[in-house]
Amino acid sequence: MDLFGGRKTRIDFIGKRRITLAISAVLCLIGLATFVAIAMDRANLGIEFAGGVAVQVDLERPVTLSEARSALEEAGFGNADLQGSEGGTKLIIRVKRSEVPLDETADHIIGALRSGLSGNALTVESTSTIGPTVGQALRRDAVVAIVLSLVGIVLYIAVRFQFRFGVAATLGTVHTVLAVLGVFFLLGKEINLLLVVALLTVAGYSLSDTVVVFDRIRETLARGGRRDLGEVINVSINDVLSRTIVTGTTTLLACISLYIWGGDVLRDFALALTLGILVGTYSSIFVASPILYVWGLPDRQRRPTPAGEPTRPGRRPRVAARESARTR
């Protein structure tokens, strides 16, 4: 179904490039500042990156998270991250690194629960400790994973299209990752491994959306005609705009549902996906495509077809010119 009722849109996306690129530059600066804050331990890092203790216990009778939190607050663990099972008999408590030695922190948490929830038998199922050295290694591995994924994007687009297409697509994807990371930092959300998974997911979504736009740009260039690159890009984006909006809206509905009904554990993950879909769609239209326009294409690709020269749809102008010369 055509979202616009069969009417072709004629939005001048390239004409708005100065405004949109300025907005994107601000978002990227916030994202880069977030990377600096993470490196300096100034961000709200999860225990995977900052170090800490995770304790999983099994209770004889169900308890609410508020009851468990009250017991922990009395022992000085008011900032503990709590996760409960549906039945209320299992609890997972995560506490970030503090002045207390990590091995003693686990004992303090268990003691606080037994004291605050007296009369409710408690069994410790598991305890795990992540020291600061392990946290730094995980932070480094997360950055390496993101960088390698971006390198793979450049290689993939360079093989399928051209190198400059690959660079433009990668910059659009980097913009998506930095924007989502920066928004999470401004909101004070925890930056953990689950967020890294979400960032890699939205990077793939942003790349997929950009490939659709670039593929249409390549098709429009192949048809030739007396149009400059800006007009080619505008026509191409307008051609796939309906598809882009329908795909993004459908995916957004799933992510919003996950955010509302997915529980506390998946809420931040769903928020990152929601932001990533919005920013990824924006990046393919207002970041990657304008960068391609500013960079330009080789003369042989953007040279207008001479008057009277036959050009078949879907054929490159130089191929049509070669066949025309052969017939003459």
Secondary structure, DSSP 4 states (H G I P E B T S, - for coil): --TTTTPPP---SGGGHHHHHHHHHHHHHHHHHHHHHHHTT-S-B-HHHH-EEEEEEEESS---HHHHHHHHHHTT-TT-EEEE-TTS-EEEEEEE--SS-HHHHHHHHHHHHHHHTTTS-EEEEEEEEE-HHHHHHHHHHHHHHHHHHHHHHHHHHHHHS-HHHHHHHHHHHHHHHHHHHHHHHHTT--B-HHHHHHHHHHHHHHHHHHHHHHHHHHHHHHH--S--HHHHHHHHHHHHHHHHHHHHHHHHHHHHHHHHHSHHHHHHHHHHHHHHHHHHHHHIIIIIHHHHHHH---HHHHSPPPTT----TTS-HHHHHHHHHHH-
